[in-house]
Amino acid sequence: MQRAQLKRDLRNGSSGIADVLESPPEYLLTAKVFDILLAVPRCGRVKATRMLTQCRISPSKTVGGLSERQRGELVDSLRR
């Protein structure tokens, strides 16, 4: 239920994806990064896959499983 609310907040712009990824809440650690990216406006399957590939992140990687490098690269690419 909290994840669903977070995805709604991302969709309507009341939460920022970069902030969520930099310090993810406990309930989001087991969520797939790919699924969270799909909730971001103007980020579909193709763009999300391209972004993960550029950052060398597996599409099946969870938010809690991201290394500091992966997290930093992903946040940087989302801010562009």
Buried (B, 14 or more C-beta within 10 A) or exposed (E): EEBEEBBEBBEEEEBBBBEBBEEBEEEBEEBBBBBBBBBBEEBEEEEBEEBBEEBEBEBEBBBEBBEEEBBBBBBEBBEE
